[in-house]
Amino acid sequence: MTVTTSASASVMPFSLGYGTNGFADHPLPVVLELLAEQGYDAVALTLGHPHLDPFAEDLDAQLLSLRGLLDELGLRVVIETGTRFLLDPRHKHRPALVDEEAAARVAFLRRAVDIAATLQAECVSFFSGVLPADTTPEAGWQRLTSRVVDIVEYARGKNVLVAIEPEPGMLVETVSDVLRLRAELGDPDNLRVTVDIGHCVVVEPAGVRGALLQAGPLLANVQLDDMRPHIHEHLPFGEGTVDLPLALATLAELGYRGVAAVELPRHSHDAPGLAARSIDALRAGWEASGTMRESERWLRESTAAVVADPGTLNRIFATAGRRVGRSPLRPDADPTGVLFGTISDNARGKLVGRLGELLPPDELAEALLTLYNGGDSAERRGVLKGLGALATSSPKLPVVVVSAGLRLTAEALRTSESGIVAAAVGPFAAAYLDQHNWRHAVLKLVFMDISVSAVTDLRERADDELARMAGDFASERSAAGRSIPDDVHLLLRSSSSYSTPS
Amino acid sequence: MRIFDPHIHMTSRTTNDYEALYASGVRALVEPAFWSGQPRTNVGSFIDYFDSLLGWERFRAAQFGIRHHATIALNPKESNDPRCVPVLDEIPRYLVKEGVVAIGEIGYDSITPAEDEAFSRQLELAREYSLPAMVHTPHREKLTGTRRTLDVVRESGVVPGMVVVDHLNETNVEMVKDAGAWMGFSIYPDTKMDEHRMVAILRSYGTERVLVNSAADWGRSDPLKTLSTANAMLAAGFTTDDVDKVLWRNPVEFYGQSGQLILDPIPGFDAAEPPDAAAGFEGNSVLRGARV
């Protein structure tokens, strides 16, 4: 019997760590023991108060004993330099590399390189700094590049990698900025990139996956945390919008073998609990990413197989669920998978999206009809998802493809299967379904007790006529003494000014 | 108690039946493709029927917490109509679909050359697609039909363990058991087999390779005959483990050979519990002597 999917558990190619800046109330040796005990393989060591004074007189002796403890516990280490008041007790993170005067910062980073060399750390991570109010970006960039050259040169002599971390609000804010800086310096081999996955939802245009892929082989250090868009606040996993499984799957796809450490510098009050919950969340995220990685693999293999022999498409499409699994795509928001589909719906949809790049329009239209007509309910949902993928990736689909898509959408909307109806009101219907049939589709969802959150561009396309239909529906329900679904109120309010009459 | 009905035609039943099945512990079933009462006259009629087994009926069952699987075939009766036979060319594409757990119902109705031909071709498909075969035995001439069925299976090269021969009774059970095939029994209100005769057969032949089904359809039949057989077994001294074997583990083992069973609970519904070895029948232990 096949109860499980073939996406088997595998070992993370990278090491999970935790940042010591999230353990400000524990002595360093205790932090390391706690982390090892909880299953971490690495530590991100922030230099400075309270754990390791980089300018201590007995620094060498401290490093020797620290190296011994790291060996004993089997921990890898990266050096972090984001200590808030190390160099200036009155001004956070000052002086910065973009300030007029930054000798103390450069000296500190050189010291960090020395420490990394002694500890055989994976890298030294640093950031650019917030541009002072009176400084132009050009002047700041000038200062930054000259100082980074110094640090990179110094680190090269010590055989140490340095990784610059884009920070929201700083001069180097995105991976693109790092790549530009690096290019200006002639792409020095030991200048790499740190990516904080939380920052990605705040500043990275292509999101976490895009940023990680952009950093690619230059990725030398990763910070893990959750975050909400627009607010640079490091949150425990699950409290923000970071797609953790996607981030972990992308790291695996890149073959990243470095350290990925949890970065929660404002949570020391609950550090041991948070470290335990974080590693649980990371393990669960990794498990979920296994399904995702299996889907990606299936997609690559299937695309290649169909290119080699188009005759294999029907069978590949039919057996997708057995390869990638059938659980809901977004189990928290949609436990039955009706609204947003299942993992296999999604994989099939992506495959259809790929066909759009591979097949001429006539053959694509023919394939859509064949897959839908010959498919069971899951395959039909996959074709409908695929229409959405095609509509999303191309601003104007060929007429023959639109015509096939409309025929299938109409057929799907005639069924009474909730998952099929929900899959038929996605991006393709939003772009191509006429207003009359689109309104009926929305009302049908309400009638079938399916959330209208399944509808793409509901707000953009809702009109007064839809509001009227929703009002009549509400009256009918009231007359029958039945409750009125919340979605009806939403439709009554949401009428806008969609311009196409019919 | 958890029950798997290995042969029931839900297309012909109401949602009340689904509710009653769930309440009785039925969490999974197999719906074999068969005759629909009114003869079909073209291939398209089969296609829509097969599609509805894998589409609407599976959806309908899921609404009531039951995992629905299907077997696909040209049935023996309609393999005699040349307008229907070309559906054999369409069957392979259904055999790779999710939840298609066997080829069936195949076998004999009137034991004609056309039935011979369709039966052999579909046994070949079972072999080619590594699927079990679900074989119906005729209403008339059951003994002759069963003997011939077993001969054809033997000649086909299909492993007997991949075949269930269904609708058996006292007269033909032994030859099926000896052939190494699975023995299917359809418990009906007044034809085929009843609960008490079934219990007697289980006493004589044991619980190995036995499948008990309701075969409920549009005729006079009762979808809860699996449950009443379970109760009859318990009343006759069989253990809850015996009942679990016959009514859950055996069908899971047989149809599981397809690699196509999906048995995790439908989201929002509970799994039925496997038997608690310590519990008795209605609070009164019917166990005798030491447990082994």
Chai-1 contact restraints between the chains, C-beta under 6 A:
chainA,res_idxA,chainB,res_idxB,connection_type,confidence,min_distance_angstrom,max_distance_angstrom,comment,restraint_id
A,M1,B,G256,contact,1.0,0.0,6.0,A-B,restraint_1
A,M1,B,L261,contact,1.0,0.0,6.0,A-B,restraint_2
A,T2,B,G259,contact,1.0,0.0,6.0,A-B,restraint_3
A,V3,B,L263,contact,1.0,0.0,6.0,A-B,restraint_4
A,V3,B,D264,contact,1.0,0.0,6.0,A-B,restraint_5
A,R315,B,V96,contact,1.0,0.0,6.0,A-B,restraint_6
A,A318,B,V96,contact,1.0,0.0,6.0,A-B,restraint_7
A,A318,B,K97,contact,1.0,0.0,6.0,A-B,restraint_8
A,G321,B,E98,contact,1.0,0.0,6.0,A-B,restraint_9
A,P335,B,P267,contact,1.0,0.0,6.0,A-B,restraint_10
A,T336,B,P267,contact,1.0,0.0,6.0,A-B,restraint_11
A,D376,B,L54,contact,1.0,0.0,6.0,A-B,restraint_12
A,D376,B,G55,contact,1.0,0.0,6.0,A-B,restraint_13
A,D376,B,K97,contact,1.0,0.0,6.0,A-B,restraint_14
A,S377,B,G55,contact,1.0,0.0,6.0,A-B,restraint_15
A,E417,B,F59,contact,1.0,0.0,6.0,A-B,restraint_16
